[in-house]
């Protein structure tokens, strides 16, 4: 999304988030590279911390393959040029040859940088019932 997009910041974030989840599902490395800041950090649901290049490599090599990513219960807070998005994510796929079919709570931080929204941080935890 660029500054000329005639939408609200909330609409922009939700559109960017949809593009990001679609790119994860489709292994679209170009869109992932576009939406994720080079210095971003990710805390995965298994408690590992990885950077952007590690995340992209996981998708490039097939270590991560998502077949379904369904968000719900999305909440967004804005602090100046930063958006904090909390959401539940029903995730199906595989990570390092282990099947995943579970519900997670994610918090993703988007920052407005050079007239574009970029992911700068993501943290996910499993939801146990």
C-alpha positions as a Markdown table, in Angstrom:
| # | Residue | x | y | z |
|---|---|---|---|---|
| 1 | Unk | 0.0 | 0.0 | 0.0 |
| 2 | Unk | 1.2 | 3.4 | -0.8 |
| 3 | Unk | 0.4 | 6.8 | 0.6 |
| 4 | Unk | -1.9 | 7.5 | -2.4 |
| 5 | Unk | -4.2 | 4.6 | -1.6 |
| 6 | Unk | -7.5 | 6.2 | -0.7 |
| 7 | Unk | -8.3 | 4.0 | 2.3 |
| 8 | Unk | -8.0 | 4.2 | 6.1 |
| 9 | Unk | -4.9 | 2.9 | 7.9 |
| 10 | Unk | -7.0 | 0.1 | 9.3 |
| 11 | Unk | -8.2 | -0.9 | 5.8 |
| 12 | Unk | -4.6 | -0.7 | 4.6 |
| 13 | Unk | -3.3 | -3.0 | 7.3 |
| 14 | Unk | -6.0 | -5.6 | 6.8 |
| 15 | Unk | -5.3 | -5.6 | 3.0 |
| 16 | Unk | -1.6 | -5.9 | 3.6 |
| 17 | Unk | -2.2 | -8.7 | 6.1 |
| 18 | Unk | -4.3 | -10.6 | 3.6 |
| 19 | Unk | -1.6 | -10.2 | 1.0 |
| 20 | Unk | 1.0 | -11.5 | 3.5 |
| 21 | Unk | -1.1 | -14.5 | 4.5 |
| 22 | Unk | -1.8 | -15.3 | 0.8 |
| 23 | Unk | 1.9 | -15.0 | 0.1 |
| 24 | Unk | 2.8 | -17.4 | 2.9 |
| 25 | Unk | 0.2 | -19.9 | 1.6 |
| 26 | Unk | 1.3 | -19.5 | -2.0 |
| 27 | Unk | 5.0 | -19.4 | -1.3 |
| 28 | Unk | 5.2 | -16.0 | -3.1 |
| 29 | Unk | 8.7 | -15.0 | -2.1 |
| 30 | Unk | 8.5 | -11.7 | -4.1 |
| 31 | Unk | 5.5 | -10.5 | -2.1 |
| 32 | Unk | 7.0 | -11.7 | 1.2 |
| 33 | Unk | 10.2 | -9.8 | 0.4 |
| 34 | Unk | 8.2 | -6.7 | -0.4 |
| 35 | Unk | 6.1 | -6.8 | 2.7 |
| 36 | Unk | 8.7 | -7.8 | 5.3 |
| 37 | Unk | 11.3 | -5.3 | 6.5 |
| 38 | Unk | 14.9 | -6.5 | 6.1 |
| 39 | Unk | 15.6 | -6.2 | 9.8 |
| 40 | Unk | 12.3 | -8.0 | 10.9 |
| 41 | Unk | 12.4 | -10.6 | 13.6 |
| 42 | Unk | 9.9 | -13.5 | 14.1 |
| 43 | Unk | 9.2 | -15.6 | 17.2 |
| 44 | Unk | 7.7 | -18.8 | 15.9 |
| 45 | Unk | 5.1 | -20.8 | 17.8 |
| 46 | Unk | 7.9 | -23.3 | 18.7 |
| 47 | Unk | 9.8 | -20.4 | 20.4 |
| 48 | Unk | 12.5 | -20.1 | 17.8 |
| 49 | Unk | 13.5 | -16.6 | 16.7 |
| 50 | Unk | 14.4 | -16.2 | 13.1 |
| 51 | Unk | 15.1 | -13.2 | 10.8 |
| 52 | Unk | 13.7 | -12.4 | 7.3 |
| 53 | Unk | 16.4 | -14.3 | 5.4 |
| 54 | Unk | 15.8 | -17.4 | 7.5 |
| 55 | Unk | 12.1 | -17.2 | 7.0 |
| 56 | Unk | 12.4 | -16.8 | 3.2 |
| 57 | Unk | 14.8 | -19.7 | 3.1 |
| 58 | Unk | 12.4 | -21.9 | 4.9 |
| 59 | Unk | 9.8 | -21.2 | 2.2 |
| 60 | Unk | 12.3 | -21.4 | -0.6 |
| 61 | Unk | 13.5 | -24.9 | 0.4 |
| 62 | Unk | 10.1 | -26.3 | 1.3 |
| 63 | Unk | 10.8 | -26.5 | 5.1 |
| 64 | Unk | 7.7 | -24.5 | 5.5 |
| 65 | Unk | 4.6 | -25.1 | 3.5 |
| 66 | Unk | 1.2 | -23.7 | 4.4 |
| 67 | Unk | -2.0 | -25.0 | 2.8 |
| 68 | Unk | -4.5 | -22.9 | 4.8 |
| 69 | Unk | -4.2 | -19.8 | 6.9 |
| 70 | Unk | -7.5 | -18.5 | 8.3 |
| 71 | Unk | -7.4 | -15.4 | 10.5 |
| 72 | Unk | -10.1 | -14.3 | 13.0 |
| 73 | Unk | -10.6 | -12.1 | 16.0 |
| 74 | Unk | -8.4 | -9.3 | 14.5 |
| 75 | Unk | -7.7 | -6.3 | 16.7 |
| 76 | Unk | -5.6 | -3.3 | 15.6 |
| 77 | Unk | -4.0 | -0.5 | 17.6 |
| 78 | Unk | -2.1 | 2.3 | 16.1 |
| 79 | Unk | 0.8 | 4.2 | 17.7 |
| 80 | Unk | 1.8 | 7.0 | 15.3 |
| 81 | Unk | 3.3 | 5.2 | 12.2 |
| 82 | Unk | 3.1 | 1.7 | 13.7 |
| 83 | Unk | 0.2 | -0.7 | 13.7 |
| 84 | Unk | 0.0 | -3.6 | 16.2 |
| 85 | Unk | -2.3 | -6.4 | 15.0 |
| 86 | Unk | -3.4 | -9.2 | 17.2 |
| 87 | Unk | -5.3 | -12.1 | 15.7 |
| 88 | Unk | -6.1 | -15.8 | 15.9 |
| 89 | Unk | -4.9 | -17.9 | 13.0 |
| 90 | Unk | -6.1 | -21.4 | 12.1 |
| 91 | Unk | -3.0 | -22.8 | 10.4 |
| 92 | Unk | -2.7 | -26.0 | 8.3 |
| 93 | Unk | 0.5 | -27.1 | 6.6 |
| 94 | Unk | 3.9 | -28.4 | 7.6 |
| 95 | Unk | 7.1 | -27.0 | 9.2 |
| 96 | Unk | 10.3 | -29.0 | 9.0 |
| 97 | Unk | 8.4 | -32.2 | 7.9 |
| 98 | Unk | 5.9 | -32.0 | 10.9 |
| 99 | Unk | 2.3 | -31.6 | 10.0 |
| 100 | Unk | 0.5 | -28.5 | 11.5 |
| 101 | Unk | -3.2 | -28.2 | 12.1 |
| 102 | Unk | -3.8 | -25.9 | 15.0 |
| 103 | Unk | -5.0 | -22.6 | 16.3 |
| 104 | Unk | -2.5 | -19.9 | 17.2 |
| 105 | Unk | -2.6 | -16.3 | 18.6 |
| 106 | Unk | -0.3 | -14.0 | 16.6 |
| 107 | Unk | 0.8 | -10.4 | 17.2 |
| 108 | Unk | 2.3 | -8.7 | 14.2 |
| 109 | Unk | 3.8 | -5.2 | 14.1 |
| 110 | Unk | 3.6 | -3.2 | 10.9 |
| 111 | Unk | 5.5 | 0.1 | 10.4 |
| 112 | Unk | 4.9 | 2.8 | 7.8 |
| 113 | Unk | 8.3 | 3.1 | 6.1 |
| 114 | Unk | 9.1 | 4.9 | 2.8 |
| 115 | Unk | 5.3 | 5.2 | 2.0 |
| 116 | Unk | 4.7 | 1.4 | 2.5 |
| 117 | Unk | 3.6 | -0.8 | 5.4 |
| 118 | Unk | 6.3 | -3.3 | 6.4 |
| 119 | Unk | 6.2 | -6.1 | 8.9 |
| 120 | Unk | 8.9 | -5.5 | 11.5 |
| 121 | Unk | 8.0 | -8.1 | 14.0 |
| 122 | Unk | 5.8 | -11.2 | 14.5 |
| 123 | Unk | 5.2 | -13.5 | 17.4 |
| 124 | Unk | 3.0 | -16.5 | 17.5 |
| 125 | Unk | 1.9 | -18.8 | 20.3 |
| 126 | Unk | -0.3 | -22.0 | 20.2 |
| 127 | Unk | -3.8 | -21.8 | 21.7 |
| 128 | Unk | -4.4 | -24.8 | 23.8 |
| 129 | Unk | -7.9 | -25.8 | 24.9 |
